[in-house]
Amino acid sequence: MSHLRSGPRRGSRNGGNGLLPEALLIRNGVIALPAGPLCADILCDGGRIVAIGRGLATPGAAEFDASGLTVGPGFVDVHVHGGGGHSFFTRDRAAVDAYRAWAPRNGVTAFLVSTAGRDATATVALLEGLAPAIGPGTGAEPLGFHLEGPFINPVRKGAFDASMLRPPSIAEFSRYLDAAPGLIRQVTVAPELPGAVALIHTIAASGVVPAMGHTDATAAQAREGFAAGVHHVTHLFNAMRPLHQREGGPAVAALLEDTVTCELICDGAHLVPETLQLAYRILGPSRAVIVTDNLDLAGTGEAAGRFGTQKLAVSGAVAARADGTIVGSVATMDQHFRNAVSFLGVDLATSFRLCSTNPARVAGAQTRKGAVEVGYDADLVLLDDGLCVVATVCGGRLAHSADQWRSVSVP
């Protein structure tokens, strides 16, 4: 049975769970590495992985026995609107703080706050309100913002209210940069809209990822977006012009563009397994990025909820409006990870790549997150034989343990 054992105290209180040392030693885990599984210890100190090997020993370190568990990089969700009853469509940073405390139970150790306001002023207020919550701290780390609107096509608006959408505007985007300096990581744009290509150039030049999504673009218009700087696609196939035998549309253009990464919602409902398999055969392990598109309903077990003024009903893995429009997923990231293994037929190391490594790269955090390597952030998830989360480590701290630290001793 996995357990934590604490040595002499060297640190401070963490999450109300008592006094913990600075260092954490994870023993006997099976690390899912690209080169193959490796049974080893992992020493975490100062928030980073400082050593990987057999028989590691650090006097005073807390120890977690990971015998029989798979260890991989913590999941990174670059398209999530909330979960556990906490929504990002608010200016109250408490919602992000609450989510970051909740998310590790699903193996999530980092995420982008995906959101948008009803108008430009509301979006500025939202960004200014949530900006202080971005960055390292207790629990999963918010890496920045993903603005899914307002520069998307009303024809492919999905669950967004048309009143929230506006034509692409460099001036409006500049207001958002000023409201959250250095914190906007991704902006979803429909490249066929008037002014979109110029905006995409501006977004890319600012260091933010311009993503194509909620789009009615033809394949040619999508390629114009790629040429302007788009190199990521928001939830491929969902909320975009469908494939036609005489017009492939944005999905075909994206699949054929070797430099473009594509989000796949892997809950089995947004995309059926066969569509996921087809997309993955083309994208391969370097271009596929699994996201949840979770709403605040995710993980709550609630059968109904709201998205703005819209009433939602939960059916299986999704929440939808009365007209059948899917608004978001309620399947948490650990389920998406399991589905990737099942639907796509990939091994565990590859599933970690899709759920951790690739999204970390999209978020610009690839030099410190998304891998179990010395020098990387000590963000780890430990899974049992059923690929269920047993424990999650965020910044070298045990942020979640399913066995409630069954055996704890402090000499």
C-alpha positions in Angstrom: 0.0 0.0 0.0 1.3 3.4 -0.9 2.1 5.6 2.0 4.0 8.7 3.1 6.6 8.7 5.8 7.9 12.0 7.1 11.4 12.5 8.6 12.5 15.3 10.8 10.8 18.6 10.0 12.6 21.0 7.7 9.7 23.0 6.3 6.4 24.6 7.0 2.7 23.9 7.0 1.1 22.8 3.8 -2.6 22.7 3.1 -3.6 22.0 6.7 -2.1 18.5 6.5 0.6 19.2 9.2 4.3 19.9 9.1 6.1 18.6 6.0 9.8 18.7 5.1 11.2 20.5 2.2 12.2 17.3 0.3 10.0 14.4 -0.9 11.4 11.0 -1.9 9.1 8.8 -4.0 10.4 5.3 -3.8 10.0 2.3 -6.1 7.7 3.8 -8.7 7.6 2.6 -12.3 8.3 5.8 -14.3 6.6 5.8 -17.7 9.5 7.1 -19.9 9.6 7.4 -23.7 12.5 4.9 -23.7 10.5 2.4 -21.7 9.4 1.9 -18.1 12.0 2.4 -15.4 11.7 1.3 -11.7 13.4 4.0 -9.7 13.2 6.5 -6.9 12.5 10.2 -7.6 13.9 12.9 -5.2 12.1 16.2 -5.2 13.5 19.3 -3.4 12.9 23.0 -3.8 10.0 22.3 -6.1 12.1 20.5 -8.7 13.2 16.9 -9.5 16.8 16.8 -8.3 17.6 13.1 -8.7 16.3 9.9 -10.3 17.8 6.5 -9.5 17.8 3.4 -7.3 18.5 3.5 -3.6 18.4 7.3 -3.2 18.5 8.5 0.4 18.0 11.9 1.9 17.9 12.2 5.6 14.9 14.2 6.7 13.0 13.8 3.5 9.4 12.7 3.5 9.0 9.3 1.7 6.2 8.0 -0.4 6.2 4.3 -1.2 5.1 4.1 -4.9 5.6 0.3 -5.2 3.3 -1.0 -7.9 2.4 2.4 -9.2 3.0 4.1 -12.5 4.6 7.5 -12.2 4.4 10.1 -15.0 4.4 13.9 -15.5 1.4 15.6 -14.1 -1.4 16.3 -16.6 -1.4 19.8 -18.2 -4.9 21.0 -19.4 -4.7 23.9 -21.8 -8.4 24.1 -22.5 -10.5 24.0 -19.3 -13.2 26.3 -18.0 -13.4 25.0 -14.5 -14.4 21.9 -12.5 -15.3 20.7 -9.1 -18.0 23.4 -8.9 -15.6 26.2 -9.7 -16.0 28.3 -12.9 -13.5 30.5 -14.6 -16.2 32.8 -16.0 -15.7 35.2 -13.1 -13.5 38.0 -11.9 -13.2 36.3 -8.5 -9.7 34.8 -8.1 -11.1 32.5 -5.4 -12.6 30.3 -8.2 -9.1 29.7 -9.7 -7.6 29.1 -6.2 -10.4 26.6 -5.4 -9.9 24.8 -8.8 -6.1 24.5 -8.3 -6.7 22.9 -5.0 -9.3 20.5 -6.5 -7.6 19.6 -9.8 -4.8 17.4 -8.4 -7.3 14.7 -7.5 -7.6 14.2 -11.2 -3.8 14.2 -11.8 -3.8 17.8 -13.1 -0.7 19.8 -12.0 -0.9 22.8 -14.4 -3.6 24.4 -16.6 -4.6 27.4 -18.7 -7.6 29.4 -17.4 -9.9 29.3 -20.4 -12.4 32.1 -20.3 -14.0 35.1 -22.0 -16.3 38.0 -20.8 -19.6 39.2 -22.2 -17.9 42.3 -23.7 -14.4 43.9 -23.9 -14.9 45.8 -20.6 -16.0 42.7 -18.8 -13.1 40.7 -20.2 -10.6 43.3 -19.0 -12.2 43.2 -15.6 -12.1 39.4 -15.6 -8.4 39.3 -16.6 -7.5 41.9 -14.0 -9.4 40.0 -11.3 -7.9 36.6 -12.0 -4.4 37.7 -12.9 -3.1 37.6 -9.3 -4.1 33.9 -9.1 -1.7 33.0 -12.0 1.6 31.4 -11.1 3.2 28.9 -8.7 1.6 28.2 -5.4 -0.2 25.4 -3.6 -1.8 22.8 -5.8 -2.0 22.8 -9.6 -0.3 25.8 -11.3 -2.3 28.2 -13.5 0.1 28.9 -16.4 -1.9 31.8 -17.9 -5.0 32.5 -19.8 -6.6 31.0 -22.9 -9.2 33.4 -24.5 -11.6 31.3 -26.4 -13.4 34.4 -27.6 -14.5 36.9 -28.7 -12.9 36.7 -32.1 -14.7 33.6 -33.3 -17.4 33.0 -36.0 -21.0 33.3 -34.9 -21.8 30.6 -37.4 -19.7 28.2 -35.4 -20.2 29.7 -32.0 -21.0 26.5 -30.2 -22.4 27.3 -26.7 -21.2 30.9 -26.7 -23.9 33.6 -26.8 -23.7 35.5 -30.1 -23.7 38.8 -28.1 -20.3 37.8 -26.6 -18.6 37.7 -30.1 -17.0 40.6 -32.0 -14.9 41.1 -35.1 -11.2 40.6 -34.8 -9.6 43.8 -33.3 -6.0 44.5 -32.7 -7.0 47.4 -30.4 -9.2 45.1 -28.3 -6.5 42.4 -28.1 -4.0 45.1 -26.9 -6.4 46.0 -24.0 -6.3 42.4 -22.9 -2.5 42.3 -23.0 -2.4 45.4 -20.8 -4.9 43.9 -18.4 -2.8 40.7 -17.9 0.8 41.5 -18.9 2.7 38.4 -19.9 -0.2 36.1 -18.8 -2.2 35.5 -22.0 -0.9 32.3 -23.5 -3.5 31.5 -26.2 -6.2 33.2 -28.2 -8.7 31.3 -30.4 -9.5 33.1 -33.6 -11.6 32.3 -36.7 -9.1 33.1 -39.5 -11.8 33.8 -42.2 -13.3 36.8 -40.3 -12.4 40.3 -41.6 -9.3 41.5 -39.9 -8.4 38.1 -38.6 -5.2 37.6 -40.5 -3.8 41.0 -39.3 -4.8 40.1 -35.7 -3.1 36.7 -36.0 0.1 38.3 -37.0 -0.2 40.6 -34.0 -1.0 37.8 -31.6 2.0 35.7 -32.8 4.3 38.7 -32.6 3.3 39.4 -29.0 4.5 35.9 -28.0 0.9 34.5 -27.6 -0.2 31.4 -29.3 -2.9 32.2 -32.0 -5.2 29.2 -32.3 -7.8 28.4 -34.9 -11.2 27.5 -33.7 -14.9 28.1 -33.8 -14.4 28.6 -37.4 -16.3 28.3 -40.7 -13.1 28.6 -42.7 -12.5 26.9 -46.0 -9.3 24.9 -46.3 -7.7 27.8 -48.2 -8.7 30.3 -45.5 -7.3 28.0 -42.8 -4.0 27.9 -44.6 -4.0 31.7 -44.7 -4.3 31.5 -40.9 -1.4 29.1 -40.7 0.8 31.4 -42.9 0.0 34.3 -40.6 1.1 32.5 -37.5 -1.5 29.9 -36.4 0.1 26.8 -35.2 -2.5 25.3 -32.9 -6.1 24.3 -33.3 -8.8 24.6 -30.6 -10.8 21.3 -30.2 -10.4 19.8 -33.7 -13.7 19.0 -35.5 -15.8 20.6 -32.7 -17.4 24.0 -33.5 -15.9 24.1 -37.0 -17.0 23.6 -40.6 -17.3 19.9 -41.2 -15.4 17.9 -43.8 -17.0 17.7 -47.2 -15.8 15.7 -50.2 -15.3 18.9 -52.2 -14.2 21.2 -49.4 -12.0 19.8 -46.7 -12.5 22.8 -44.5 -10.3 23.7 -41.5 -10.1 20.2 -40.1 -8.5 18.7 -43.2 -6.2 21.7 -43.6 -5.0 21.4 -40.0 -4.4 17.6 -40.2 -2.3 18.1 -43.3 -0.2 21.0 -41.8 2.8 19.3 -40.2 3.7 22.2 -37.9 0.2 22.5 -36.3 -0.8 20.9 -33.1 -4.5 20.0 -32.6 -6.6 19.6 -29.5 -8.6 16.5 -29.1 -11.4 16.2 -26.5 -11.0 12.5 -25.6 -14.2 12.0 -23.6 -15.8 9.7 -26.3 -18.7 12.1 -26.8 -17.3 15.3 -28.3 -15.6 12.9 -30.8 -16.5 9.3 -31.2 -13.5 6.9 -30.8 -13.3 6.3 -34.6 -12.9 10.0 -35.3 -10.2 10.2 -32.6 -8.4 7.2 -34.1 -8.5 8.8 -37.6 -7.2 12.1 -36.3 -4.5 10.4 -34.2 -3.2 8.3 -37.1 -2.5 11.6 -39.0 -1.4 13.8 -36.1 0.8 11.1 -34.4 2.3 11.5 -30.9 4.0 14.9 -31.5 1.0 16.9 -32.7 -2.0 15.6 -30.7 -2.9 17.5 -27.6 -5.6 16.1 -25.3 -7.8 18.6 -23.5 -10.9 18.3 -21.3 -12.9 21.4 -22.2 -14.3 20.9 -18.7 -17.0 23.0 -17.2 -17.5 23.7 -13.5 -19.9 20.7 -13.4 -16.9 18.3 -14.0 -16.3 16.0 -11.1 -19.3 17.2 -9.1 -21.8 14.4 -10.0 -24.5 17.0 -10.6 -27.1 16.2 -13.2 -27.8 19.8 -14.2 -26.3 23.2 -14.2 -26.0 26.5 -16.0 -23.7 28.2 -18.5 -24.5 31.8 -18.3 -28.2 32.1 -18.8 -28.4 28.6 -20.4 -29.7 25.6 -18.6 -27.6 22.4 -19.0 -28.3 18.8 -18.5 -25.5 16.2 -17.9 -25.6 13.1 -20.1 -22.7 10.7 -19.8 -19.5 12.6 -20.3 -21.0 15.9 -21.5 -23.3 18.8 -20.4 -25.6 20.0 -23.1 -28.4 22.5 -23.7 -32.0 21.5 -24.3 -31.5 21.7 -28.1 -28.7 19.1 -27.8 -25.8 21.5 -28.3 -22.8 20.2 -26.3 -21.5 23.0 -24.0 -18.6 21.1 -22.4 -17.2 17.9 -21.0 -17.6 16.7 -17.4 -15.1 13.8 -17.8 -12.0 14.8 -15.9 -8.5 14.6 -17.2 -7.7 11.2 -15.7 -10.6 9.8 -17.6 -9.3 11.4 -20.8 -5.9 9.8 -20.1 -7.5 6.3 -19.7 -9.6 6.9 -22.9 -6.4 7.8 -24.8 -5.0 4.4 -23.9 -8.2 2.6 -24.7 -9.4 4.5 -27.8 -6.1 5.2 -29.5 -4.3 2.0 -28.5 -1.2 3.9 -27.2 1.1 2.9 -24.4 1.3 4.8 -21.1 4.3 6.9 -22.1 2.6 8.1 -25.2 -0.6 8.9 -23.3 1.5 11.0 -20.9 2.9 12.7 -24.0 -0.6 13.6 -25.2 -1.9 14.7 -21.8 1.3 16.3 -20.3 4.3 16.9 -22.6 2.5 18.3 -25.7 0.2 20.6 -23.8 3.1 21.9 -21.8 4.7 22.8 -25.1 1.6 24.6 -26.3 1.5 26.6 -23.0 5.1 27.6 -23.4 6.2 25.6 -20.3 8.1 22.8 -22.0 11.4 23.6 -20.3 10.0 22.9 -16.9 6.8 20.8 -17.2 5.6 17.8 -19.0 8.5 15.4 -18.3 10.0 13.3 -15.5 13.5 14.6 -15.8 16.1 16.1 -13.4 15.7 19.9 -13.3 12.0 19.8 -14.2 9.2 20.9 -11.8 8.3 18.1 -9.5 4.8 17.8 -10.9 3.9 14.1 -10.9 0.9 11.8 -11.0 0.9 8.3 -9.6 -1.5 5.8 -11.1 -2.6 2.3 -10.1 -3.1 -0.7 -12.4 -6.5 0.7 -13.4 -4.9 4.0 -14.3 -6.7 5.7 -11.5 -5.0 8.5 -9.6 -3.5 7.4 -6.3 -1.4 10.5 -5.6 -0.4 13.8 -7.3 2.6 15.9 -6.5 2.6 19.6 -7.4 5.9 21.5 -7.0 7.4 18.7 -4.9 4.4 18.7 -2.4 1.9 15.9 -2.1 -1.2 17.7 -3.2 -3.5 14.7 -3.3 -3.4 11.2 -2.0 -6.3 8.7 -2.4 -5.2 6.7 0.6 -5.2 9.8 2.8 -1.5 9.2 3.8 -2.5 6.0 5.5 0.9 5.7 7.3 2.4 8.9 8.5 5.1 9.2 11.1 7.1 12.2 12.2 10.1 11.1 14.4 
